[in-house]
Amino acid sequence: SSVTAGGIGTTVTITAKDAYGNGIPGIAAANVVVASTGTNNTITQPPLATDANGQPTATVSSTKTEVKTISATINATPITQTAALTVNPAAATTLVFTTQPSAIAIAGTAFGQQPVVTVQDTYNNTVAGDNSTKITLSRGAKGTAALQGTPLTLTVTNGAATFSGLSYNKTETMNIL
């Protein structure tokens, strides 16, 4: 299944079975432990014992976009079946220079390191499904000349705009917005 980063999460149902495939009711909640790979996870462990079908439920949510593997143990015995959970980014909230342009450059020459700007959600995840946001770079408050390069406006691909050929034709301190 999939969830949105920072969202309410997903319900995980675990089934405790005996050697004959029958559900085992009454296993204390403290003896059922749910875990997840990855980072920035919130797991609400089962609050109740297993029900008549041998099933307790837990919830898993996260703020980190990645595929996670959800697993469980019952009475310290690992359950062999696991589940995949895909955490997708939340709504885009900010633009971030994930690669800064060169700090020092020769006037009129392309920056040795070109900028990369990414669209991110509030949890610093790249919104990789974004292929429509347009990003325009320009000289900021520092400097007096115009930022050079074609194009200065790019549409992101998979949430990122990778610029190339940008330069500044005057010897002075400047910044890019």
N, C-alpha and C positions, 0 to 999 in steps of 0.2 A: 504494500500500500504506500501512499505518499501523504505527506502533511506539509504545511507551510511553516517555515522557520518562525519561532515565537508564537505559533498558534496553539490551539487547545490540545494538540497531540492526537494520538490514536489509541484505541482500546486494544489491549492484547489479551486474548483468552488462552489460558494454559489448560491442558487436560492431563490429569493424573490417571493412569490406567494400570490395572494389575496385569499379571502375566497372561490373562485370558482376554485382554482388551476391554475389560469393564472399567467404567469410571470409579474412582476411589473417593467417596465423600468423606468430609470431616477432617481433612489434613489442615492443621492450624496454619493461618495466614503467615505466621513467622517462619514456617518451614518451606514457603514458596518464595523464591527470590528471582526477580527478573533483572536482566542485565542487557547492556547495549554496547556495541563497539562505537568508536568515534568519540567526539568531544562535545562539550556544552549540552549534555543531555539532562533532562529531568525525568526521573522515573518515580511514579507513585506505585508503590508495591501493593499487592492485593490486600485489602483491608479486612477481608473475611476468609473463613475456612473454605475449602473446596465444597461446592454444592453437591446436590444429589447425583450430578453427572460427572463429578470429579473436576469441576471447572471453577477456578477463581479468575478474576480479571485484574489487570493493571493498566496504567496509562504511560505512554512514552511520548515525550516531546523534546525538541531541541532548537537551538538557535544557530546551529552550524549546518550549512548545506552539504550533504554527503549521503551516501548510501550506508545505512547502518544494519548490522545484524543483531536481531533481538533473540536472546536465548533465556532459558530458565533452568533452575534447579529445584527439585522437590526432595525434601529430606536429604539435602546435600548430594543428590544424584542428578547429574546433568541430563536434561531432556534432549534426545538426539535431534529432534526437529527444531529448526530455527526459522525465523521469518526475516525478510528484507523490508526495510523501511527507508524510503527515499524522502529526504527533507529538501524541499524546494525553497528558493529565496522568497522573502516577503516582498512587499511592494517597494519599488525603487524610491530612495529618499535622498541620495547624494551622489555627486560626481567626485571621484578621487584620482589624483595623479598616482597611478601605481608604478610608473616609471617616470622619474623626473628628467627633464632635458639636461644636457650637460651644464654644470655649474660655471664652467669657463669655456668660452668659444672664441674663435677668430671671426671678427666682423666680416660679414658677407659670405661666410663659409657655413655649410650645413652643420648643425649641431652634431657632435660625435655620438651623442646619445639622444635619440628622439623620444618625445613624450608618449606615454600610453595613459589614457584616461578610461576608467571603468565606471559603470553604473553599479551602485551598491545599495543594498537594503540597510535598514537601521542596525543590523547585526554584523555589518562589514562583509557580507557575502556578495559576490558578483552576481548580478541579475543576468545570468547566462542566456536566458530566453529572450532578452531584449535585442531586437534587430532593427529598431526603428528610431531610437533616440538620436538626435543630431547634436553634435558637440562642435562648437566653434571656439577656436583659440585666438587670443589677441594679446597685445602687450598690455600689461597692467599699469598701475600708477607710476611705477619706476620706468624711466627711459623716455625718450622723445621721438624715436623713429618707429616705424611700423614693423610688426612681425612679418617676415617674408616666408613664402612657401605656397605651394598649390597641392592640394586644397588646404585651406585653413578650417574648413568645415567637413566633418566626416560623420557618417551614420555608423553607429556601433554595430559590430558583428559579435554575436554571443556576449553582449554586454561590455565590449571593449572597443575603443577607438585607438588604433595604432598609427600615429602620425609619422611622416617621413619627409625629408628634404627641407625641414624648417630651418630658418636662419634669421640673423638680425644684422643689419648692415651698418651699424654704428658702434664705435668703441665706447661703451658706457655700461653702467649697471642697469639691468631691466628685469622685469618679472613677467610671467605668462599667466593669463587668466583663461 
